[in-house]
Amino acid sequence: MSSLQVLDVYVAGNYSYTKACIRIERLSAIYVVQIALACLIVLLSYLGSWINPAGAPGRIALGIISILIVANNYQSVRASLPSVAYSVFLMDFLLGALVFNVVAFISCARHP
């Protein structure tokens, strides 16, 4: 933030005022990383389909951990964003990733 003392001359007299400039910058890299992480977790969840059905504990662990990671990511983004009346893309995207992880987990559980 920078401020500047200015003196202007008007017909009615001399008036001084302070001029302030505020620069606000959004750190969007954090949100890009969260989107990339959600995509990778969804792909990782679908990799459970190629794990040998005899290795059921590995498939279950992969599915549960994927769901928990995306749910935690969703909750952290929800807590960091202000509450607004309209839809936010990142929230919708993470909710979709959570749904895809649950579907992948259910599909792996149905086809042993």
ZIHU-V629346 format. One record per pair of residues at least 24 apart in sequence whose ideal C-beta (glycine too) atoms are under 7 Angstrom apart, sorted by sequence separation. I is the first residue (numbers start at 1). J is the second residue. D is the distance in Angstrom with one decimal. If there is no record, write none. Layout:
I/J/D  I/J/D
This chain:
70/94/6.5  74/98/6.0  41/66/5.2  70/97/5.1  71/98/5.9  41/69/5.3  70/98/4.8  41/70/5.4  67/98/7.0  70/101/5.4  38/70/5.9  67/101/4.8  38/73/6.3  66/101/4.8  67/102/6.1  37/73/6.6  67/105/6.2  34/73/5.9  63/104/6.7  63/105/3.5  34/77/6.3  63/108/5.9  59/108/5.2  35/90/6.9  38/93/6.7  42/97/5.2  34/90/7.0  38/94/5.6  41/97/6.8  45/101/4.6  48/104/6.5  56/112/6.7  35/93/6.2  42/100/4.9  46/104/5.0  31/90/5.8  38/97/4.1  42/101/6.0  45/104/4.2  49/108/5.9  53/112/4.6  41/101/6.8  45/105/6.8  48/108/4.7
